[in-house]
């Protein structure tokens, strides 16, 4: 892996585990609930994060088969019925594996290329886009952790499971 990308890849790897920790033990009913007025559900945030990981991979030049590509929602209100949490978990792991492989395969030239998508950061390169999108994902991981707590579950833990999940 390119050294400049290693810290960003570590954030994505950590977020993979933190999302799993955020949904661990959550019931289907709770995953669809919105315990705070005007918020999205935990299930929607997970679906959004899955979709975003495939967006990152596509932006990095390695699109994947996004199982949620048909969901064109901006929030829980217009998302319609989402797959069960167990299926979303599986999709998350698949998206995570695809993104990990994508990040490992990038060259210095790939990272230095100008990003086709502009983000509110000073670095217009693919590396800058990957960094911004890692921050964007981390924001949503925080939302998932807060919703978990709001639903009455113990706080999300910063623990890393065994490599085989």
C-alpha positions in Angstrom: 0.0 0.0 0.0 1.2 3.5 -0.8 2.5 5.1 2.5 0.4 8.2 2.1 -2.7 6.1 2.0 -2.0 4.0 5.0 -3.5 6.2 7.7 -6.7 6.7 5.7 -6.9 2.9 5.1 -6.6 2.4 8.9 -9.5 4.8 9.5 -11.6 2.8 7.1 -10.5 -0.5 8.8 -11.4 0.9 12.2 -14.7 2.2 10.9 -15.5 -1.3 9.6 -15.2 -2.6 13.2 -17.0 0.3 14.8 -20.0 0.0 12.6 -20.2 -3.7 13.5 -19.9 -2.7 17.2 -22.7 -0.1 16.7 -25.1 -2.6 15.4 -24.1 -5.6 17.6 -27.2 -6.9 19.4 -29.5 -4.3 18.0 -33.0 -5.7 17.2 -34.6 -5.3 13.7 -37.3 -3.1 15.3 -34.8 -0.8 17.0 -32.6 -0.6 13.8 -35.6 0.9 12.0 -36.5 3.2 14.9 -35.7 6.9 15.0 -35.3 7.7 18.7 -34.4 11.3 18.2 -36.8 13.7 16.3 -35.6 14.4 12.8 -32.9 11.8 12.7 -32.3 8.8 10.4 -32.6 5.3 11.6 -29.6 3.1 12.4 -30.6 0.9 9.4 -30.6 3.8 7.1 -27.3 5.1 8.3 -25.8 1.7 7.7 -27.3 1.5 4.2 -25.9 4.9 3.5 -22.4 3.9 4.7 -22.6 0.8 2.5 -23.5 2.9 -0.5 -20.8 5.4 0.3 -18.1 2.7 0.4 -19.1 1.6 -3.1 -19.0 5.3 -4.1 -15.4 5.6 -2.7 -14.3 2.5 -4.6 -15.9 3.8 -7.8 -14.2 7.2 -7.3 -10.9 5.4 -6.8 -11.4 3.6 -10.2 -12.6 0.3 -9.0 -16.4 0.1 -8.9 -18.1 -2.8 -7.2 -21.5 -4.4 -7.4 -23.4 -2.3 -4.9 -26.4 -4.3 -3.7 -28.1 -1.0 -2.5 -27.6 0.9 -5.8 -31.3 1.2 -6.3 -31.9 3.0 -3.1 -31.7 6.7 -4.0 -32.7 8.2 -0.6 -31.5 11.2 1.2 -32.8 10.1 4.5 -35.0 7.6 6.4 -38.2 9.4 5.2 -37.6 8.5 1.5 -35.6 5.3 1.8 -38.6 2.9 1.7 -38.2 -0.6 3.2 -34.5 -1.5 3.8 -33.1 -5.0 3.9 -33.0 -6.7 7.4 -30.1 -5.7 9.6 -28.4 -9.1 9.2 -28.4 -8.6 5.4 -27.1 -5.0 5.8 -24.3 -6.4 8.0 -23.4 -8.8 5.3 -23.4 -6.0 2.7 -21.2 -3.9 5.0 -18.6 -6.7 5.2 -18.7 -7.1 1.4 -18.3 -3.4 0.8 -15.5 -3.2 3.3 -13.6 -6.1 1.7 -14.0 -4.5 -1.7 -12.8 -1.1 -0.4 -9.8 -2.7 1.4 -8.8 -4.5 -1.9 -9.3 -1.2 -3.8 -7.1 0.8 -1.4 -4.3 -1.9 -1.5 -4.2 -1.7 -5.3 -3.7 2.1 -5.7 -0.5 3.5 -7.0 1.1 6.9 -6.4 -0.1 8.0 -9.8 -3.7 6.9 -8.9 -3.6 8.9 -5.7 -2.1 12.0 -7.3 -4.7 12.2 -10.1 -7.3 15.0 -9.8 -10.6 13.7 -8.3 -13.6 13.7 -10.6 -15.7 14.8 -7.6 -15.0 18.0 -5.7 -15.1 18.0 -1.9 -14.8 20.8 0.7 -11.1 20.2 1.3 -8.0 21.9 -0.1 -6.6 18.7 -1.7 -8.3 18.1 -5.1 -6.6 14.8 -5.7 -7.9 11.2 -5.3 -6.0 11.0 -2.1 -7.8 14.1 -0.8 -11.1 12.7 -1.8 -10.3 9.4 0.0 -9.4 11.4 3.1 -12.6 13.5 3.0 -14.8 10.4 2.5 -13.1 8.7 5.5 -14.1 11.7 7.6 -17.6 11.6 6.1 -18.0 8.0 7.1 -16.6 8.6 10.6 -19.3 11.3 11.1 -21.9 8.7 10.3 -20.3 6.1 12.5 -20.6 8.6 15.4 -24.3 9.0 14.5 -24.8 5.2 14.6 -23.1 5.1 18.0 -25.3 7.9 19.4 -28.5 6.2 18.0 -27.4 2.9 19.6 -27.1 4.6 23.0 -30.4 6.5 22.4 -32.1 3.1 21.8 -31.0 2.0 25.2 -28.1 -0.2 24.3 -24.7 0.0 25.9 -22.3 2.5 24.4 -20.4 1.4 21.3 -17.1 0.0 22.2 -13.7 0.8 20.5 -12.8 -2.9 20.4 -11.4 -4.8 17.4 -12.8 -8.3 16.8 -10.8 -11.3 15.7 -9.7 -10.9 12.0 -12.2 -13.5 10.7 -15.2 -11.5 12.1 
